[in-house]
Amino acid sequence: MRYKVNDQVIVTTGKYKGKVGKVLKVDRHNDRVIVEGVNVQTRHKKPRGPQNPGGIVKSEGAIHASNVMLYDAKNQKPSKVGIKTTDGGKHVRFLKSSGQQIDK
């Protein structure tokens, strides 16, 4: 999986197609990502004392990593991810549509 936390992604399929958001969490074992503002779920939470009051809590749910692509803000479209090796032998990710480096 080529996504990391704080990457800007766009949803390519499903109910939230076209929505752009930031990756909040990556689950590499299940190939899932949690994207800000996508797949928002409502939970009814029971109160657990004065420190943890109950109520209705909204949180983002995970979606499969194959349903998102990195977002190229320059071209305003989804882009595939490439990996190239720098002179120092370090691997960096880049956007294939514009050639812009993601990792610094």
Residue pairs with C-beta under 8 A, 6 or more apart in sequence:
1 26
1 28
1 31
1 65
2 70
2 81
2 83
2 93
3 9
3 23
3 26
3 33
3 65
3 68
3 70
4 23
4 26
5 23
5 24
5 25
5 26
6 22
6 23
7 22
7 23
7 70
7 102
8 20
8 21
8 22
8 70
8 71
8 73
9 20
9 21
9 22
9 23
9 33
9 35
9 68
9 69
9 70
9 71
10 18
10 19
10 20
10 68
10 69
10 70
10 71
10 77
10 78
11 17
11 18
11 19
11 20
11 21
11 35
11 38
11 63
11 67
11 68
12 67
12 68
12 69
12 78
13 67
14 63
14 67
15 39
16 38
16 39
16 63
19 35
19 37
19 38
20 71
21 35
21 36
21 37
21 38
22 35
22 36
23 33
23 34
23 35
23 36
24 34
24 35
24 36
24 60
25 33
25 34
25 62
26 32
26 33
26 34
27 33
27 34
27 62
30 62
31 64
31 65
31 66
32 62
32 63
32 64
32 65
33 62
33 63
33 65
33 68
34 60
34 61
34 62
34 63
35 60
35 63
35 68
36 60
37 60
38 60
38 63
39 60
39 61
39 62
39 63
40 58
40 59
40 60
40 61
41 58
41 59
41 60
41 61
42 56
42 57
42 58
43 56
43 57
43 58
43 59
44 54
44 55
44 56
44 57
45 54
45 55
45 56
45 57
46 54
47 53
47 54
48 54
69 78
69 79
69 80
70 78
70 79
70 80
70 81
70 95
70 102
71 77
71 78
71 79
72 78
72 79
72 95
72 97
72 98
72 100
74 98
74 100
75 97
75 98
77 97
79 95
79 96
79 97
79 98
80 95
80 96
80 97
81 93
81 94
81 95
81 96
81 102
82 93
82 94
82 95
82 96
83 91
83 92
83 93
83 94
84 91
84 92
84 94
85 91
85 92
86 92
92 101
92 102
92 103
93 101
93 102
93 103
94 100
94 101
94 102
95 102
